Amino acid sequence: MVGRTANEALRHHVEPLREVLQCITRMRLTQQGKQKPIVGVPYPIALNDMDPVPLRAETPLRFTV
């Protein structure tokens, strides 16, 4: 586990993804369910609750993660 707590470990893995996605869209990653993280339990992370988001470019393209 990277971090002293499960929350720190989750942040350590999610923050780089958030930073990368901010290059292409203004929308943010969110943790689904908002449960308190527990070591060894997978947690879904989604961009805009899986609804397509507009890209920062002047195109009609949308992106889903």
PALO-684003 format. One record per residue: z, y, x of N, C-alpha, C in turn; residue number from 0; chain. Coordinates in steps of 0.1 Angstrom, whole numbers. Layout:
% PALO-684003
<<Z, Y, X>, <Z, Y, X>, <Z, Y, X>, NUM, A>,
...
This chain:
% PALO-684003
<<0, -12, 9>, <0, 0, 0>, <0, 12, 9>, 0, A>,
<<-9, 22, 6>, <-9, 34, 13>, <-1, 45, 6>, 1, A>,
<<10, 49, 11>, <19, 58, 4>, <33, 51, 2>, 2, A>,
<<43, 59, 1>, <57, 54, -1>, <59, 49, -15>, 3, A>,
<<51, 54, -25>, <53, 50, -39>, <40, 46, -44>, 4, A>,
<<40, 39, -56>, <27, 36, -63>, <20, 49, -66>, 5, A>,
<<27, 59, -70>, <20, 72, -74>, <13, 78, -62>, 6, A>,
<<19, 78, -50>, <13, 83, -38>, <0, 74, -34>, 7, A>,
<<2, 61, -35>, <-10, 52, -32>, <-21, 55, -42>, 8, A>,
<<-19, 57, -54>, <-29, 60, -64>, <-36, 73, -60>, 9, A>,
<<-28, 83, -58>, <-34, 96, -54>, <-42, 95, -41>, 10, A>,
<<-37, 87, -32>, <-44, 86, -19>, <-58, 80, -21>, 11, A>,
<<-60, 71, -30>, <-73, 65, -33>, <-82, 73, -42>, 12, A>,
<<-76, 80, -52>, <-84, 87, -62>, <-88, 101, -57>, 13, A>,
<<-80, 108, -49>, <-83, 122, -45>, <-97, 123, -37>, 14, A>,
<<-100, 114, -28>, <-113, 114, -22>, <-125, 113, -32>, 15, A>,
<<-123, 105, -42>, <-133, 103, -52>, <-135, 116, -60>, 16, A>,
<<-124, 123, -63>, <-124, 135, -70>, <-131, 146, -62>, 17, A>,
<<-128, 147, -49>, <-135, 157, -41>, <-150, 154, -40>, 18, A>,
<<-154, 142, -39>, <-168, 139, -38>, <-175, 143, -51>, 19, A>,
<<-169, 139, -63>, <-175, 142, -76>, <-176, 157, -79>, 20, A>,
<<-167, 164, -73>, <-168, 179, -75>, <-180, 185, -69>, 21, A>,
<<-186, 178, -60>, <-199, 183, -54>, <-211, 182, -64>, 22, A>,
<<-210, 173, -74>, <-221, 172, -83>, <-218, 176, -97>, 23, A>,
<<-205, 177, -101>, <-202, 180, -115>, <-188, 188, -115>, 24, A>,
<<-186, 195, -125>, <-174, 203, -127>, <-163, 194, -134>, 25, A>,
<<-167, 183, -140>, <-158, 175, -147>, <-149, 167, -137>, 26, A>,
<<-137, 162, -142>, <-127, 156, -134>, <-125, 141, -137>, 27, A>,
<<-121, 134, -127>, <-116, 120, -129>, <-103, 120, -136>, 28, A>,
<<-101, 111, -145>, <-88, 109, -152>, <-83, 95, -152>, 29, A>,
<<-70, 93, -151>, <-65, 79, -152>, <-64, 76, -167>, 30, A>,
<<-69, 65, -170>, <-69, 60, -184>, <-55, 55, -188>, 31, A>,
<<-50, 59, -199>, <-37, 54, -204>, <-25, 61, -199>, 32, A>,
<<-26, 68, -188>, <-15, 76, -183>, <-2, 68, -180>, 33, A>,
<<-3, 54, -178>, <9, 46, -175>, <14, 50, -161>, 34, A>,
<<27, 47, -159>, <32, 49, -145>, <27, 38, -137>, 35, A>,
<<21, 41, -125>, <15, 30, -117>, <25, 20, -112>, 36, A>,
<<21, 8, -111>, <29, -3, -106>, <21, -10, -96>, 37, A>,
<<26, -13, -84>, <19, -20, -74>, <14, -33, -78>, 38, A>,
<<1, -36, -75>, <-6, -48, -79>, <-12, -48, -92>, 39, A>,
<<-11, -38, -100>, <-17, -37, -113>, <-29, -28, -113>, 40, A>,
<<-41, -32, -117>, <-53, -24, -117>, <-52, -13, -128>, 41, A>,
<<-57, -1, -125>, <-57, 10, -134>, <-71, 16, -135>, 42, A>,
<<-76, 17, -147>, <-90, 23, -149>, <-90, 38, -146>, 43, A>,
<<-99, 43, -139>, <-101, 57, -137>, <-115, 60, -142>, 44, A>,
<<-117, 71, -149>, <-130, 74, -155>, <-133, 89, -153>, 45, A>,
<<-145, 92, -153>, <-150, 106, -153>, <-152, 110, -167>, 46, A>,
<<-145, 120, -172>, <-147, 125, -186>, <-146, 114, -196>, 47, A>,
<<-137, 105, -195>, <-135, 94, -205>, <-148, 86, -207>, 48, A>,
<<-156, 85, -197>, <-169, 77, -197>, <-180, 84, -205>, 49, A>,
<<-178, 96, -209>, <-188, 104, -216>, <-197, 110, -205>, 50, A>,
<<-210, 110, -206>, <-219, 116, -196>, <-216, 130, -194>, 51, A>,
<<-216, 134, -181>, <-213, 148, -178>, <-226, 155, -172>, 52, A>,
<<-227, 168, -174>, <-239, 175, -168>, <-237, 176, -153>, 53, A>,
<<-248, 175, -145>, <-247, 177, -131>, <-248, 192, -128>, 54, A>,
<<-244, 196, -116>, <-243, 210, -112>, <-257, 216, -110>, 55, A>,
<<-267, 208, -109>, <-281, 213, -107>, <-287, 218, -120>, 56, A>,
<<-298, 225, -119>, <-305, 230, -131>, <-314, 219, -136>, 57, A>,
<<-309, 208, -140>, <-317, 197, -145>, <-310, 192, -158>, 58, A>,
<<-318, 185, -166>, <-312, 179, -178>, <-304, 166, -176>, 59, A>,
<<-302, 162, -163>, <-296, 150, -160>, <-281, 150, -163>, 60, A>,
<<-276, 138, -167>, <-262, 136, -170>, <-258, 124, -162>, 61, A>,
<<-245, 123, -159>, <-239, 113, -150>, <-227, 106, -156>, 62, A>,
<<-226, 93, -155>, <-214, 86, -160>, <-208, 78, -149>, 63, A>,
<<-194, 78, -147>, <-187, 70, -138>, <-175, 64, -145>, 64, A>,
